[in-house]
Amino acid sequence: MIERVNRNLKKIRCYHTINNLEIILKNANDNDLSYLSFLDNLLKTECDLRSQRKISLYIRQAKLPSIKSFDEFDLTYQHSVTKRQINEWKTFSWLDKRENKILMGPPGVGKTHLAIAAAYEAIQNGYTALFYSMNDLIDDMVIANHQGNFPQFLKTLLKKDLLVIDEMGFLPLKPEHSSLFFQLINEFYEFRSIILTSNKLFNEWGSTFGDQVIATAILDRLLHHAEPVVMAGDSYRMKGKIN
């Protein structure tokens, strides 16, 4: 009978149940569970393991450079962000509303940590995300554009609920790069959320994009539905190493 049940479970693609059927049966027998409780355990096991597998897949696809969480963020060292603020982020209502987060400040103050943590914990809550350094994003956009695949490249990005763009502003962009970046921001506007980290404040973006007009156009779309956060302080990586 178990073999027949397993064959039928395979037909409906309940592979996790197949692997755990005998354990669930033993638990039902040992605890004298009702048929309904047994069925509940069976379905819960399948659903839970499917969810875990999906989350693991989403984490791999997000291409996070490391795993960070909000709980690991040192609020005693970085006072520009509050616990209440992070708790509001963790509701992810801003993702549902297609809002952005723009984290600005000098190197080492925790911008990337917060960006990764937001993406990681969003995935834990069923959203999809993708992480890019600004340089890698520009490289991929330029390649796609030269190959004539740029519209398709944008469509692939737009399948994600959240795009993280890290370290914008370290290097000035060529006009072609600025134009491609504007097109990306324009496509994401009011459709998907972006977390962008930058060592430049808004009034310095003109020098990054090499054109104040295009910088203004990018800012206009990013900031319309966004929470800007200016993070001050010393580098956490240098904590205890500089007198």
C-alpha positions in Angstrom: 0.0 0.0 0.0 2.9 2.4 0.8 4.4 1.7 -2.6 1.1 2.5 -4.3 0.6 5.7 -2.2 4.2 6.8 -3.2 3.5 6.2 -6.8 0.4 8.3 -6.6 2.2 11.0 -4.7 4.8 11.0 -7.4 2.1 11.6 -10.0 1.0 14.8 -8.2 4.6 15.8 -7.6 4.5 15.6 -3.8 8.2 14.5 -3.6 8.8 15.8 -0.1 5.9 13.7 1.2 7.3 10.6 -0.4 10.6 11.1 1.4 8.8 11.7 4.8 5.8 9.4 4.5 7.0 6.6 6.8 8.1 9.1 9.5 4.7 10.8 9.4 2.9 7.5 9.5 5.0 6.4 12.5 4.2 9.6 14.3 0.5 9.1 13.6 0.6 5.6 15.0 2.7 6.4 18.0 0.4 9.3 19.0 -2.9 7.8 18.0 -3.6 10.7 15.7 -7.0 11.1 13.9 -7.2 10.8 10.2 -7.6 14.6 9.9 -4.5 15.3 12.0 -2.5 12.8 10.0 -3.6 14.5 6.7 -2.8 17.9 8.3 0.7 16.8 9.1 1.2 15.3 5.7 0.2 18.5 3.9 2.1 20.7 6.3 5.3 18.8 5.7 4.9 19.1 2.0 4.1 22.8 2.1 6.9 23.7 4.6 9.6 21.8 2.7 8.4 23.3 -0.6 8.6 26.8 1.0 12.2 26.1 2.3 13.3 24.9 -1.1 11.8 27.9 -2.8 13.5 30.3 -0.4 16.9 28.5 -0.9 16.4 28.9 -4.6 15.6 32.6 -4.3 18.7 33.2 -2.1 20.9 31.6 -4.8 19.3 33.6 -7.5 19.7 36.8 -5.6 23.5 36.6 -5.9 24.1 38.1 -2.5 27.8 38.6 -1.8 27.2 37.4 1.8 24.4 36.7 4.2 23.5 39.5 6.5 20.5 40.1 8.8 19.0 43.1 10.5 19.6 41.4 13.9 23.4 41.5 13.2 23.4 45.2 12.6 25.2 47.1 15.4 22.7 49.9 16.3 25.0 50.9 19.2 27.7 51.9 16.7 25.5 53.3 13.9 23.0 55.8 15.3 21.7 57.1 12.0 19.3 54.2 11.8 16.9 53.3 14.6 15.4 50.0 15.7 11.9 51.4 15.0 13.0 52.2 11.5 14.3 48.7 10.8 11.2 47.2 12.3 9.1 49.2 9.8 11.4 47.9 7.0 10.8 44.4 8.1 7.0 44.7 7.5 8.0 45.0 3.8 4.9 47.2 3.1 7.3 49.4 1.2 7.9 46.6 -1.2 4.2 46.1 -1.8 4.0 49.9 -2.4 6.9 49.8 -4.9 8.9 52.2 -2.7 12.7 52.7 -2.7 15.4 53.0 -0.1 18.4 55.2 -0.7 21.3 54.7 1.7 24.0 57.4 1.6 27.2 57.9 3.5 31.0 57.3 3.6 32.5 53.8 3.3 32.1 51.4 6.3 29.0 52.9 8.0 26.8 49.9 7.2 25.0 50.8 4.0 25.8 47.5 2.3 25.0 45.4 5.4 21.5 47.0 5.6 20.9 46.5 1.8 21.9 42.8 2.0 19.8 42.3 5.1 16.8 43.9 3.5 17.1 41.6 0.5 17.8 38.5 2.5 14.9 39.0 4.9 12.6 40.0 2.0 13.3 36.6 0.5 12.5 34.9 3.8 9.1 36.6 3.5 8.4 35.3 0.0 9.8 38.2 -2.2 12.4 37.9 -4.9 15.5 40.0 -5.0 18.7 40.5 -7.0 22.0 42.1 -5.8 24.3 44.1 -8.1 27.4 46.2 -7.5 27.1 49.4 -9.6 30.1 48.4 -11.6 28.8 44.9 -12.4 25.4 46.3 -13.3 26.9 48.8 -15.7 29.1 46.1 -17.3 26.1 43.8 -17.8 24.0 46.6 -19.2 26.7 47.6 -21.7 27.2 44.0 -22.8 23.4 43.5 -23.3 23.1 46.8 -25.2 26.0 46.0 -27.5 24.4 42.6 -28.2 21.0 44.1 -28.8 19.5 42.4 -25.8 19.0 45.4 -23.5 15.2 45.4 -23.5 15.2 41.7 -22.6 17.9 42.3 -19.9 15.6 44.9 -18.3 12.6 42.5 -18.5 14.7 39.9 -16.6 15.5 42.4 -13.8 11.8 43.5 -13.6 10.8 40.0 -12.7 12.4 40.6 -9.3 10.5 42.4 -6.5 13.6 44.1 -5.4 16.9 45.2 -7.0 19.8 46.2 -4.8 22.4 48.5 -6.4 25.5 48.8 -4.3 28.3 51.4 -4.3 26.9 53.9 -6.8 29.2 56.9 -7.1 32.7 55.5 -6.6 33.5 55.9 -10.3 32.1 58.6 -12.7 30.0 57.2 -15.6 30.4 57.7 -19.3 27.4 59.2 -21.1 26.4 55.8 -22.5 26.4 54.3 -19.0 24.3 57.1 -17.6 21.8 56.8 -20.4 21.4 53.0 -19.8 21.1 53.6 -16.0 18.4 56.1 -16.6 16.4 53.7 -18.7 16.7 51.1 -15.9 15.4 53.5 -13.3 12.6 54.7 -15.6 11.5 51.1 -16.1 11.5 50.3 -12.4 9.7 53.6 -11.5 6.4 52.7 -9.7 6.7 49.1 -10.8 9.5 47.5 -8.7 11.5 48.6 -5.6 15.2 49.6 -5.6 17.7 49.8 -2.7 20.6 52.0 -3.7 23.7 52.6 -1.7 26.0 55.5 -2.5 28.9 57.4 -1.0 27.6 60.5 -2.7 24.9 62.8 -1.5 22.2 64.0 -3.9 23.9 67.2 -4.7 27.0 65.3 -5.9 25.1 63.0 -8.3 25.6 65.3 -11.2 29.4 64.6 -11.2 28.8 60.9 -11.0 26.5 60.9 -14.1 28.4 63.6 -15.9 25.2 65.4 -16.7 23.1 67.4 -14.2 20.0 67.0 -16.3 20.1 63.2 -16.4 21.1 63.1 -12.7 18.0 65.2 -11.9 15.8 62.9 -14.1 17.1 59.8 -12.2 16.6 61.5 -8.8 13.1 62.6 -9.7 12.0 59.0 -10.3 14.0 57.4 -7.5 12.9 59.9 -4.9 9.2 60.1 -5.8 8.4 57.1 -3.6 11.6 56.7 -1.5 13.1 56.9 1.9 16.5 58.6 1.8 18.8 57.7 4.8 22.0 59.6 5.4 24.3 57.4 7.5 27.1 59.3 9.3 29.9 58.1 11.5 33.2 56.3 11.4 33.9 53.1 9.4 32.8 50.0 11.4 35.5 48.0 9.7 38.1 50.3 11.2 36.5 50.2 14.7 39.2 49.7 17.3 42.0 50.1 14.8 42.2 53.9 14.7 42.8 56.0 17.9 
